[in-house]
C-alpha cells in the first residue's frame, strides 16, 4: 500500500510521511502518543493497517480514529488481516474508510473484499475504473453502483462471502480462534527463549491474535527458510523488515500443538547446531 501512496503523491503533489514508531510497543496510550509526534496541522489523512503484515501486530485503531476525528483528520484503515481474524466492529472503530479482505482469515475465495466509506463522504469517492456503473446497476446509491459494477467480472467470490461467514458461525469459530491465539502466544514465548531476541510488543490479546513475528538473528534469511522447508517440511514467511530478518508464523483451524512443536524443535535444532 505504501507504494500506491508514494505513486500518487508524485502525481497529486502531496507529501507522504511514514511514521517510524518506537519498538517495542508497550501500551495503547503510548502507541497513540508516539504516533501523534508526526501529526501536524498540515496532516489531512492518516492511513494505517489494522493488523500489519510484517509484524502481525494489532494496532489501536479505535483510539487513533477517535483522536483523528477530534482533530478533523480523515482516517483510512487497511484491514486486510482483520475479517475472520479478530472481532471486527467498524461502527465502534469509526474510521472514514475501511478496506477488508475476505480471502485471508475468513477463507472466502481470492478476489473477495469490501470497502466501507462513511455516507457523508461517499460522493467524494470515485471509482478507479469507470465502467457501466449506474447505467446498468439498479442500486439507488451512486457510490455503490459506480464502484461495484466495474466491467465484465466474475461476482462469484463476492457472493460466497455470506457462506464463509455462516461456516464460521456454524463451526464454533470463537473456540477455534481462542485455541489459535493461545497457541500463537505459547509459540512466541518458546521461540523467544530460544532466539533471545527482543519481542515487538506485549504477548497478550491486545496486540496479537492468530499470528506473530519474531526477529531471527541471522544474516542469510534464505538459508534458514530453505533449511526449514527442505529438512523440516515447514513453509513459513521469513523476510527483512526494519533492517532485521523476521520470521512470521500463524495458526488456524487446521493447526494444532504438533505444528507449534515442529517449528520450535526445528528452530532449536538450527540455532543450537549452527545450521
MIVEXDREN-902414 format. One record per residue (C-alpha): x, y, z; residue in one letter. Coordinates in steps of 0.25 Angstrom, whole numbers, plus 2048, in hexadecimal, padded with zeros to 3 digits. Layout:
N
bake u X, v Y, w Z, res A;
...
! end
This chain:
275
bake u 800, v 800, w 800, res X;
bake u 80B, v 80A, w 803, res X;
bake u 810, v 808, w 7F4, res X;
bake u 802, v 80D, w 7F0, res X;
bake u 802, v 819, w 7F9, res X;
bake u 810, v 81C, w 7F4, res X;
bake u 80C, v 81B, w 7E6, res X;
bake u 800, v 824, w 7E7, res X;
bake u 808, v 82E, w 7EF, res X;
bake u 810, v 831, w 7E3, res X;
bake u 804, v 833, w 7DB, res X;
bake u 7FC, v 83B, w 7E4, res X;
bake u 807, v 843, w 7EB, res X;
bake u 804, v 83F, w 7FA, res X;
bake u 80F, v 83B, w 804, res X;
bake u 80F, v 82D, w 809, res X;
bake u 815, v 82C, w 817, res X;
bake u 818, v 81E, w 81C, res X;
bake u 818, v 81D, w 82B, res X;
bake u 823, v 814, w 831, res X;
bake u 81D, v 811, w 83F, res X;
bake u 826, v 80D, w 84B, res X;
bake u 827, v 7FE, w 84E, res X;
bake u 823, v 7F6, w 856, res X;
bake u 815, v 7FB, w 858, res X;
bake u 810, v 7FB, w 866, res X;
bake u 802, v 801, w 868, res X;
bake u 7F8, v 807, w 85E, res X;
bake u 7F9, v 815, w 864, res X;
bake u 808, v 815, w 862, res X;
bake u 806, v 810, w 854, res X;
bake u 7FC, v 81B, w 851, res X;
bake u 805, v 826, w 857, res X;
bake u 811, v 821, w 850, res X;
bake u 809, v 820, w 843, res X;
bake u 804, v 82F, w 844, res X;
bake u 812, v 834, w 845, res X;
bake u 812, v 834, w 836, res X;
bake u 804, v 83A, w 834, res X;
bake u 803, v 849, w 831, res X;
bake u 7F9, v 854, w 82E, res X;
bake u 7FC, v 850, w 81F, res X;
bake u 7F8, v 841, w 821, res X;
bake u 7EC, v 83E, w 818, res X;
bake u 7EB, v 82F, w 818, res X;
bake u 7F0, v 824, w 821, res X;
bake u 7F2, v 817, w 81B, res X;
bake u 7F5, v 80B, w 824, res X;
bake u 7F4, v 7FC, w 824, res X;
bake u 7EB, v 7F5, w 82E, res X;
bake u 7F4, v 7E9, w 82F, res X;
bake u 801, v 7EB, w 828, res X;
bake u 806, v 7E0, w 81F, res X;
bake u 815, v 7E0, w 822, res X;
bake u 813, v 7E1, w 832, res X;
bake u 805, v 7DB, w 833, res X;
bake u 803, v 7E6, w 83E, res X;
bake u 7F4, v 7EB, w 840, res X;
bake u 7F5, v 7FA, w 841, res X;
bake u 7EC, v 802, w 84A, res X;
bake u 7E3, v 807, w 83E, res X;
bake u 7D7, v 80B, w 846, res X;
bake u 7E0, v 815, w 84F, res X;
bake u 7E7, v 81A, w 842, res X;
bake u 7DA, v 81C, w 83B, res X;
bake u 7D3, v 824, w 847, res X;
bake u 7DF, v 82D, w 848, res X;
bake u 7E0, v 830, w 839, res X;
bake u 7D1, v 833, w 839, res X;
bake u 7D2, v 83D, w 844, res X;
bake u 7DD, v 844, w 83C, res X;
bake u 7D6, v 843, w 82F, res X;
bake u 7DF, v 839, w 828, res X;
bake u 7DA, v 82E, w 81F, res X;
bake u 7DD, v 820, w 822, res X;
bake u 7DF, v 815, w 818, res X;
bake u 7E1, v 807, w 81E, res X;
bake u 7E7, v 7FB, w 817, res X;
bake u 7E0, v 7EF, w 81D, res X;
bake u 7E5, v 7E4, w 814, res X;
bake u 7E8, v 7DB, w 820, res X;
bake u 7DD, v 7DE, w 829, res X;
bake u 7D0, v 7D8, w 824, res X;
bake u 7CF, v 7CA, w 82A, res X;
bake u 7DB, v 7CC, w 832, res X;
bake u 7D7, v 7D5, w 83D, res X;
bake u 7C9, v 7DB, w 841, res X;
bake u 7C6, v 7E6, w 837, res X;
bake u 7BC, v 7F1, w 83A, res X;
bake u 7BE, v 7FC, w 830, res X;
bake u 7B4, v 805, w 837, res X;
bake u 7BC, v 804, w 844, res X;
bake u 7C9, v 807, w 83D, res X;
bake u 7C3, v 813, w 836, res X;
bake u 7CC, v 815, w 82A, res X;
bake u 7C9, v 81D, w 81E, res X;
bake u 7CD, v 812, w 815, res X;
bake u 7D0, v 803, w 818, res X;
bake u 7D5, v 7F9, w 80E, res X;
bake u 7D4, v 7EA, w 812, res X;
bake u 7D8, v 7DD, w 80A, res X;
bake u 7CF, v 7D1, w 80C, res X;
bake u 7D8, v 7C7, w 805, res X;
bake u 7E2, v 7C6, w 811, res X;
bake u 7DD, v 7C3, w 81F, res X;
bake u 7CE, v 7C2, w 81A, res X;
bake u 7D2, v 7B7, w 810, res X;
bake u 7CA, v 7BD, w 805, res X;
bake u 7CF, v 7BC, w 7F7, res X;
bake u 7DA, v 7C5, w 7F2, res X;
bake u 7D5, v 7D2, w 7EC, res X;
bake u 7CA, v 7D4, w 7F7, res X;
bake u 7CB, v 7E0, w 7FF, res X;
bake u 7C4, v 7EC, w 803, res X;
bake u 7C5, v 7FB, w 804, res X;
bake u 7BE, v 803, w 80F, res X;
bake u 7BC, v 812, w 80E, res X;
bake u 7B4, v 81B, w 817, res X;
bake u 7A8, v 820, w 810, res X;
bake u 7AB, v 82F, w 811, res X;
bake u 7B8, v 82D, w 809, res X;
bake u 7B3, v 823, w 7FF, res X;
bake u 7B0, v 82D, w 7F4, res X;
bake u 7BF, v 831, w 7F4, res X;
bake u 7C4, v 823, w 7F1, res X;
bake u 7C6, v 820, w 7E2, res X;
bake u 7C8, v 812, w 7DC, res X;
bake u 7D6, v 80E, w 7D7, res X;
bake u 7CF, v 808, w 7CB, res X;
bake u 7C4, v 810, w 7C4, res X;
bake u 7BA, v 805, w 7BF, res X;
bake u 7AB, v 803, w 7BD, res X;
bake u 7A8, v 807, w 7CB, res X;
bake u 79B, v 80E, w 7CD, res X;
bake u 797, v 80B, w 7BF, res X;
bake u 794, v 7FD, w 7C2, res X;
bake u 795, v 7FB, w 7D1, res X;
bake u 788, v 7FD, w 7D8, res X;
bake u 78D, v 802, w 7E5, res X;
bake u 788, v 80F, w 7EA, res X;
bake u 796, v 813, w 7EF, res X;
bake u 79F, v 819, w 7E5, res X;
bake u 7AB, v 815, w 7ED, res X;
bake u 7A7, v 806, w 7ED, res X;
bake u 7A3, v 805, w 7DE, res X;
bake u 7AF, v 80D, w 7D9, res X;
bake u 7B9, v 805, w 7E2, res X;
bake u 7B3, v 7F7, w 7E2, res X;
bake u 7B0, v 7F5, w 7D3, res X;
bake u 7BD, v 7F6, w 7CC, res X;
bake u 7BD, v 7EF, w 7BF, res X;
bake u 7BB, v 7E1, w 7BC, res X;
bake u 7BF, v 7D9, w 7C8, res X;
bake u 7BC, v 7CD, w 7D0, res X;
bake u 7B4, v 7D0, w 7DC, res X;
bake u 7B4, v 7C2, w 7E2, res X;
bake u 7BF, v 7C5, w 7EC, res X;
bake u 7B7, v 7D1, w 7F2, res X;
bake u 7AA, v 7C8, w 7F2, res X;
bake u 7B1, v 7BD, w 7FA, res X;
bake u 7B5, v 7C6, w 806, res X;
bake u 7A8, v 7C4, w 80D, res X;
bake u 7AA, v 7B5, w 80C, res X;
bake u 7B8, v 7B7, w 812, res X;
bake u 7B3, v 7BF, w 81E, res X;
bake u 7A8, v 7B5, w 820, res X;
bake u 7B2, v 7AA, w 820, res X;
bake u 7BA, v 7B0, w 82B, res X;
bake u 7AD, v 7B3, w 833, res X;
bake u 7A9, v 7A5, w 832, res X;
bake u 7B6, v 79F, w 836, res X;
bake u 7B9, v 7A6, w 843, res X;
bake u 7C3, v 7AF, w 83D, res X;
bake u 7C5, v 7B7, w 84A, res X;
bake u 7CA, v 7AA, w 850, res X;
bake u 7D4, v 7A8, w 844, res X;
bake u 7D9, v 7B6, w 845, res X;
bake u 7DB, v 7B5, w 854, res X;
bake u 7E3, v 7A8, w 852, res X;
bake u 7EB, v 7AE, w 847, res X;
bake u 7EE, v 7BB, w 850, res X;
bake u 7F3, v 7B3, w 85B, res X;
bake u 7FC, v 7AA, w 852, res X;
bake u 802, v 7B7, w 84C, res X;
bake u 805, v 7BD, w 85A, res X;
bake u 80B, v 7B0, w 85E, res X;
bake u 813, v 7AE, w 852, res X;
bake u 819, v 7BC, w 852, res X;
bake u 81D, v 7BB, w 860, res X;
bake u 824, v 7AE, w 85D, res X;
bake u 82B, v 7B4, w 851, res X;
bake u 830, v 7C0, w 859, res X;
bake u 836, v 7B7, w 863, res X;
bake u 83E, v 7B0, w 858, res X;
bake u 842, v 7BC, w 850, res X;
bake u 844, v 7C6, w 85B, res X;
bake u 83F, v 7D2, w 853, res X;
bake u 836, v 7DD, w 857, res X;
bake u 827, v 7DC, w 855, res X;
bake u 820, v 7E7, w 84D, res X;
bake u 814, v 7E8, w 857, res X;
bake u 80E, v 7E2, w 864, res X;
bake u 809, v 7D4, w 862, res X;
bake u 7FA, v 7D6, w 864, res X;
bake u 7ED, v 7D7, w 85C, res X;
bake u 7EE, v 7E6, w 85B, res X;
bake u 7FA, v 7E5, w 852, res X;
bake u 7FA, v 7D7, w 84C, res X;
bake u 7EF, v 7CD, w 847, res X;
bake u 7F2, v 7C1, w 83E, res X;
bake u 800, v 7C5, w 838, res X;
bake u 80C, v 7CB, w 83D, res X;
bake u 81A, v 7CF, w 839, res X;
bake u 828, v 7CE, w 83F, res X;
bake u 836, v 7D3, w 83C, res X;
bake u 83F, v 7C7, w 838, res X;
bake u 84E, v 7CB, w 83A, res X;
bake u 853, v 7C6, w 82C, res X;
bake u 85A, v 7CD, w 820, res X;
bake u 855, v 7C3, w 816, res X;
bake u 846, v 7C2, w 817, res X;
bake u 844, v 7BA, w 80A, res X;
bake u 84D, v 7AF, w 811, res X;
bake u 844, v 7AE, w 81D, res X;
bake u 838, v 7AE, w 814, res X;
bake u 83D, v 7A3, w 80B, res X;
bake u 842, v 79A, w 817, res X;
bake u 834, v 79B, w 81D, res X;
bake u 82E, v 797, w 810, res X;
bake u 837, v 78C, w 80C, res X;
bake u 83B, v 786, w 819, res X;
bake u 82F, v 788, w 821, res X;
bake u 824, v 78A, w 817, res X;
bake u 820, v 797, w 81D, res X;
bake u 81B, v 7A2, w 813, res X;
bake u 81C, v 7AF, w 81A, res X;
bake u 81E, v 7BE, w 817, res X;
bake u 82C, v 7C3, w 81A, res X;
bake u 82F, v 7D1, w 815, res X;
bake u 836, v 7DE, w 818, res X;
bake u 82F, v 7E9, w 820, res X;
bake u 835, v 7F5, w 827, res X;
bake u 843, v 7F0, w 823, res X;
bake u 840, v 7E3, w 82B, res X;
bake u 83D, v 7D5, w 826, res X;
bake u 82F, v 7D1, w 82B, res X;
bake u 828, v 7C4, w 82C, res X;
bake u 819, v 7C5, w 82C, res X;
bake u 810, v 7B9, w 830, res X;
bake u 801, v 7B7, w 831, res X;
bake u 7F7, v 7AD, w 835, res X;
bake u 7E9, v 7A9, w 830, res X;
bake u 7DF, v 79E, w 832, res X;
bake u 7E7, v 794, w 82B, res X;
bake u 7F3, v 796, w 834, res X;
bake u 7F6, v 790, w 842, res X;
bake u 801, v 790, w 84C, res X;
bake u 809, v 786, w 844, res X;
bake u 80B, v 790, w 839, res X;
bake u 810, v 79A, w 844, res X;
bake u 819, v 790, w 84A, res X;
bake u 81E, v 78C, w 83C, res X;
bake u 822, v 79B, w 83A, res X;
bake u 828, v 79D, w 848, res X;
bake u 830, v 790, w 846, res X;
bake u 835, v 794, w 838, res X;
bake u 83A, v 7A2, w 83D, res X;
bake u 840, v 79C, w 849, res X;
bake u 848, v 792, w 840, res X;
bake u 84C, v 79C, w 836, res X;
bake u 851, v 7A6, w 840, res X;
bake u 858, v 79C, w 84A, res X;
bake u 85F, v 795, w 83F, res X;
bake u 862, v 7A1, w 837, res X;
bake u 85C, v 79C, w 82B, res X;
! end
